């Protein structure tokens, strides 16, 4: 009579370990990708907060005039600012003179700030824009 051995053969154990290793490898890639994305979101959120802070200071800490500039928040984040006239298109034209009719006795300036971070291998940026009122028509 034959006796049947109960248990797993060496081949079955090796196949089970290979399957387990493949599954663990895929799970580790998923988790590391999630951590990497969370880090990128944190960097972007920090850049937006710094950009909003700089936008809020325009016209208060720095004069509100047509200009461009740049600077650094810290060793990681840099900023570039551009202040330019905002033109409403198209302006209504007077039938009598053919000249544009001013809609309001104010001018608008478009303030754009770009926050830059990251190295030369993976540069990242966030851009924020707003409009500011300037009294008087002439800039």
Secondary structure, 3 states (H helix, E strand, C coil): CCCCCCCCCHHHHHHHHHHHHHHHHHHHHHHHHHHHHHHHHHHHHHHHHHHHHHHHHECCCECCCCEEEEEECCCCCEEEEEEEECCCCCCCECCCCCCECCCCCEEEEEEEEEEEECCCCCCEEEEEEEEEEEECCCC
